[in-house]
């Protein structure tokens, strides 16, 4: 069964540049640039409507500006997610620069509110 996370992942895969891959867990061999997607919260209402908060993290090892631009592009395109079956609402509630100092990656976090009809 496809859920809200799967839906957002498939949507990202449909338009992201071929050199940026989205994942739902950190890959064993980490590429120079990639996206991690995770649900960070949100209620389910009567098992009919899932009001998820989805975190989309944009990582880039060498180019902070490219990470920022991709995060902003996601923000600009998020309303297009509403064209996907079962998505009733999609919006950005926050975009944050929070570099990963352990792995030395530039990182932008895009918090999205996605209402998904189950």
Phi and psi restraints in degrees (value plus and minus 20) as a CYANA .aco file:
   2 UNK   PHI    -101.5   -61.5
   2 UNK   PSI     113.4   153.4
   3 UNK   PHI    -135.1   -95.1
   3 UNK   PSI    -191.6  -151.6
   4 UNK   PHI     -83.5   -43.5
   4 UNK   PSI     -60.4   -20.4
   5 UNK   PHI     -83.8   -43.8
   5 UNK   PSI     -64.3   -24.3
   6 UNK   PHI     -80.3   -40.3
   6 UNK   PSI     -60.1   -20.1
   7 UNK   PHI     -82.9   -42.9
   7 UNK   PSI     -66.0   -26.0
   8 UNK   PHI     -86.3   -46.3
   8 UNK   PSI     -60.7   -20.7
   9 UNK   PHI     -80.4   -40.4
   9 UNK   PSI     -67.1   -27.1
  10 UNK   PHI     -84.0   -44.0
  10 UNK   PSI     -57.7   -17.7
  11 UNK   PHI     -83.1   -43.1
  11 UNK   PSI     -65.7   -25.7
  12 UNK   PHI     -79.8   -39.8
  12 UNK   PSI     -65.7   -25.7
  13 UNK   PHI     -80.3   -40.3
  13 UNK   PSI     -48.3    -8.3
  14 UNK   PHI     -92.4   -52.4
  14 UNK   PSI     -38.2     1.8
  15 UNK   PHI    -156.0  -116.0
  15 UNK   PSI     -31.3     8.7
  16 UNK   PHI     -83.0   -43.0
  16 UNK   PSI     130.0   170.0
  17 UNK   PHI     -77.5   -37.5
  17 UNK   PSI     128.2   168.2
  18 UNK   PHI     -82.9   -42.9
  18 UNK   PSI     -40.1    -0.1
  19 UNK   PHI    -109.6   -69.6
  19 UNK   PSI     -16.3    23.7
  20 UNK   PHI    -143.3  -103.3
  20 UNK   PSI      95.1   135.1
  21 UNK   PHI    -125.7   -85.7
  21 UNK   PSI     116.4   156.4
  22 UNK   PHI    -112.5   -72.5
  22 UNK   PSI     124.5   164.5
  23 UNK   PHI    -155.8  -115.8
  23 UNK   PSI     137.0   177.0
  24 UNK   PHI    -120.1   -80.1
  24 UNK   PSI     -27.6    12.4
  25 UNK   PHI    -167.4  -127.4
  25 UNK   PSI     132.1   172.1
  26 UNK   PHI     -80.3   -40.3
  26 UNK   PSI     107.2   147.2
  27 UNK   PHI     -90.9   -50.9
  27 UNK   PSI     134.9   174.9
  28 UNK   PHI     -81.5   -41.5
  28 UNK   PSI     -63.8   -23.8
  29 UNK   PHI    -124.8   -84.8
  29 UNK   PSI      82.9   122.9
  30 UNK   PHI     -98.8   -58.8
  30 UNK   PSI     103.4   143.4
  31 UNK   PHI     -94.3   -54.3
  31 UNK   PSI     151.2   191.2
  32 UNK   PHI     -84.5   -44.5
  32 UNK   PSI     -53.7   -13.7
  33 UNK   PHI    -161.4  -121.4
  33 UNK   PSI     118.7   158.7
  34 UNK   PHI    -184.5  -144.5
  34 UNK   PSI     153.6   193.6
  35 UNK   PHI    -146.9  -106.9
  35 UNK   PSI     116.8   156.8
  36 UNK   PHI    -131.2   -91.2
  36 UNK   PSI     118.7   158.7
  37 UNK   PHI    -144.9  -104.9
  37 UNK   PSI     115.7   155.7
  38 UNK   PHI    -173.9  -133.9
  38 UNK   PSI     127.2   167.2
  39 UNK   PHI    -102.0   -62.0
  39 UNK   PSI     109.3   149.3
  40 UNK   PHI    -133.4   -93.4
  40 UNK   PSI     -24.0    16.0
  41 UNK   PHI     147.8   187.8
  41 UNK   PSI    -190.8  -150.8
  42 UNK   PHI      86.9   126.9
  42 UNK   PSI     121.9   161.9
  43 UNK   PHI    -106.4   -66.4
  43 UNK   PSI     139.3   179.3
  44 UNK   PHI    -127.4   -87.4
  44 UNK   PSI     112.9   152.9
  45 UNK   PHI    -127.3   -87.3
  45 UNK   PSI      91.4   131.4
  46 UNK   PHI      30.8    70.8
  46 UNK   PSI      11.9    51.9
  47 UNK   PHI      35.7    75.7
  47 UNK   PSI       5.3    45.3
  48 UNK   PHI    -136.9   -96.9
  48 UNK   PSI     -61.3   -21.3
  49 UNK   PHI    -145.5  -105.5
  49 UNK   PSI     106.6   146.6
  50 UNK   PHI    -124.0   -84.0
  50 UNK   PSI      94.1   134.1
  51 UNK   PHI    -121.6   -81.6
  51 UNK   PSI      60.2   100.2
  52 UNK   PHI    -108.7   -68.7
  52 UNK   PSI     125.1   165.1
  53 UNK   PHI    -120.6   -80.6
  53 UNK   PSI     101.6   141.6
  54 UNK   PHI    -132.6   -92.6
  54 UNK   PSI     110.2   150.2
  55 UNK   PHI    -119.9   -79.9
  55 UNK   PSI     103.7   143.7
  56 UNK   PHI    -133.5   -93.5
  56 UNK   PSI      93.8   133.8
  57 UNK   PHI    -124.0   -84.0
  57 UNK   PSI     105.4   145.4
  58 UNK   PHI    -122.2   -82.2
  58 UNK   PSI      99.4   139.4
  59 UNK   PHI    -132.0   -92.0
  59 UNK   PSI     120.8   160.8
  60 UNK   PHI    -169.1  -129.1
  60 UNK   PSI     106.0   146.0
  61 UNK   PHI     -94.2   -54.2
  61 UNK   PSI     -51.6   -11.6
  62 UNK   PHI    -140.8  -100.8
  62 UNK   PSI     -32.4     7.6
  63 UNK   PHI    -158.9  -118.9
  63 UNK   PSI      78.4   118.4
  64 UNK   PHI     -82.3   -42.3
  64 UNK   PSI     -62.6   -22.6
  65 UNK   PHI     -81.4   -41.4
  65 UNK   PSI     -60.4   -20.4
  66 UNK   PHI     -84.3   -44.3
  66 UNK   PSI     -59.3   -19.3
  67 UNK   PHI     -83.2   -43.2
  67 UNK   PSI     -64.6   -24.6
  68 UNK   PHI     -82.3   -42.3
  68 UNK   PSI     -66.2   -26.2
  69 UNK   PHI     -83.4   -43.4
  69 UNK   PSI     -59.2   -19.2
  70 UNK   PHI     -87.6   -47.6
  70 UNK   PSI     -60.0   -20.0
  71 UNK   PHI     -81.1   -41.1
  71 UNK   PSI     -62.7   -22.7
  72 UNK   PHI     -87.6   -47.6
  72 UNK   PSI     -55.8   -15.8
  73 UNK   PHI     -83.4   -43.4
  73 UNK   PSI     -63.1   -23.1
  74 UNK   PHI     -77.6   -37.6
  74 UNK   PSI     -65.3   -25.3
  75 UNK   PHI     -80.8   -40.8
  75 UNK   PSI     -59.9   -19.9
  76 UNK   PHI     -90.5   -50.5
  76 UNK   PSI     -49.2    -9.2
  77 UNK   PHI    -115.9   -75.9
  77 UNK   PSI     -27.8    12.2
  78 UNK   PHI     -78.3   -38.3
  78 UNK   PSI     -52.4   -12.4
  79 UNK   PHI     -82.5   -42.5
  79 UNK   PSI     -46.9    -6.9
  80 UNK   PHI     -82.6   -42.6
  80 UNK   PSI     -42.4    -2.4
  81 UNK   PHI     -81.1   -41.1
  81 UNK   PSI     -45.6    -5.6
  82 UNK   PHI     -86.8   -46.8
  82 UNK   PSI     -34.2     5.8
  83 UNK   PHI    -101.0   -61.0
  83 UNK   PSI     -31.1     8.9
  84 UNK   PHI    -101.0   -61.0
  84 UNK   PSI     120.1   160.1
  85 UNK   PHI     -71.7   -31.7
  85 UNK   PSI     113.1   153.1
  86 UNK   PHI      58.9    98.9
  86 UNK   PSI     -25.8    14.2
  87 UNK   PHI    -111.3   -71.3
  87 UNK   PSI      96.9   136.9
  88 UNK   PHI    -115.0   -75.0
  88 UNK   PSI     -45.1    -5.1
  89 UNK   PHI    -176.5  -136.5
  89 UNK   PSI     120.5   160.5
  90 UNK   PHI    -166.3  -126.3
  90 UNK   PSI     109.8   149.8
  91 UNK   PHI    -174.7  -134.7
  91 UNK   PSI     136.0   176.0
  92 UNK   PHI    -109.5   -69.5
  92 UNK   PSI     112.0   152.0
  93 UNK   PHI    -126.8   -86.8
  93 UNK   PSI     -33.5     6.5
  94 UNK   PHI    -191.2  -151.2
  94 UNK   PSI     124.4   164.4
  95 UNK   PHI    -148.1  -108.1
  95 UNK   PSI     107.7   147.7
  96 UNK   PHI    -152.6  -112.6
  96 UNK   PSI     115.9   155.9
  97 UNK   PHI    -109.9   -69.9
  97 UNK   PSI     100.6   140.6
  98 UNK   PHI    -164.6  -124.6
  98 UNK   PSI      65.7   105.7
  99 UNK   PHI     -81.3   -41.3
  99 UNK   PSI     125.4   165.4
 100 UNK   PHI    -107.6   -67.6
 100 UNK   PSI      77.2   117.2
 101 UNK   PHI     -93.7   -53.7
 101 UNK   PSI     -42.2    -2.2
 102 UNK   PHI     -90.9   -50.9
 102 UNK   PSI     -65.6   -25.6
 103 UNK   PHI    -115.5   -75.5
 103 UNK   PSI     -25.7    14.3
 104 UNK   PHI      41.7    81.7
 104 UNK   PSI      26.2    66.2
 105 UNK   PHI    -129.4   -89.4
 105 UNK   PSI     121.8   161.8
 106 UNK   PHI     -91.3   -51.3
 106 UNK   PSI     118.9   158.9
 107 UNK   PHI    -162.3  -122.3
 107 UNK   PSI     111.9   151.9
 108 UNK   PHI    -137.9   -97.9
 108 UNK   PSI     113.5   153.5
 109 UNK   PHI    -127.9   -87.9
 109 UNK   PSI     108.1   148.1
 110 UNK   PHI    -136.3   -96.3
 110 UNK   PSI      93.2   133.2
 111 UNK   PHI    -113.7   -73.7
 111 UNK   PSI     104.0   144.0
 112 UNK   PHI    -139.7   -99.7
 112 UNK   PSI     121.4   161.4
 113 UNK   PHI    -120.4   -80.4
 113 UNK   PSI     102.7   142.7
 114 UNK   PHI    -149.9  -109.9
 114 UNK   PSI      98.5   138.5
 115 UNK   PHI    -115.8   -75.8
 115 UNK   PSI     101.4   141.4
 116 UNK   PHI    -143.7  -103.7
 116 UNK   PSI     100.5   140.5
 117 UNK   PHI    -101.3   -61.3
 117 UNK   PSI     102.0   142.0
